Amino acid sequence: MIEQTGQTEWIEGKGILVWLAFFFIELGAGTFFISSLFENLPGMVSGWLICAVLGGGLHLLYLGHPLRSWRILVSSGWKTSWISRGLYFVGLFLVLGGIHLILTRWASLDFGLLIAADLFAFLTVMYGGLALSYVQGIPLWNCGLLPILFCVAGLWGGTGVTLLLILSIGGIAKSGVEEIAWIFLGSYILLVIIYLMAATYRGRAGKFSVREMVRGRWSSIFWLLTVGLGMVLPLGVSITSFTAGIVSVSPAFLSTIIIFELTGDLSLRYCILRSGLYNPLVSPRGLQ
């Protein structure tokens, strides 16, 4: 009660499913959103499936009584709970996005429906960050930058998956997809730096959380996977391509870099969940 205590509910044991669910839900929605901008139907279908099957499936597995989860949608929890609001975002995205995909295959396109699906896809990308930032007892999470960071990470990952699908069918990364990926990379790196700097000033628990991430138990994951694979290598490729005047790197190498990017994003979310410390309930001075 007088020391910073690490949270375990969302990262240990069955809580691992929450970490993976947030990642795949936002990755799938981000893939659908980015693919829709470039009229990439395989990317939209893949994003929808990633969100529904992997993200949604893991979310249901985490719940103690999955068959009762529908009660969250009919209760008044949406007024105060971001978990409830997030389920509305995900559900509306999957319904509207699924209808649009069916109409794309069997009937005429409805751009109004696509705009609505993209709106809820964008909100779904921010879902995890909004849910975490609402937890006031953990300063590392209770930060307005976290939803923005998760949003950029989800859209960046969605851009990477779209590129992978284009390359897998023998296409060429063009029409601005690759360029957008580099923009998201730069924004992602900048936001991670600003977020960690801001978190260190959110009391002792915030400072200790950042220390745990960059110098403590989880520092090897953070520096090797998040920074090394997820930031330094993609940034090095981007700078090398630009300075050498290379329009595009080889498809095989680019695919590898995208996989590294996704690994870095997943590991960053793990570090944020693992390093989240609760504020002490009692001040040590109060016991003297």
Buried (B, 14 or more C-beta within 10 A) or exposed (E): EEEBBBBEEBBEEEBBBBBBBBBBBBBBBBBBBBBBBBEBEBBBBBBBBBBBEBBBBBBEEBEEEEEEBEEBEEEEBBEEBBBBBBBBBBBBBBEBBBBBBEBBEEEEEBEEBBEBBBBBBBBBBBBBBBBBBBBEBBBBBBBEBBBBBBBBBBBBBBBBBBBBBBBEEEBEBEBEBBEBBBBBBBBBBEBBEEBBEBBBEBBEBBBBBBBBBBEBEBBEBBBEBBBBBBBBBBBEBBEEBEEEEEEEBEBEEBBBBBEBBBBBBBBBBBBBBBBBBBBBEEEEEEEE
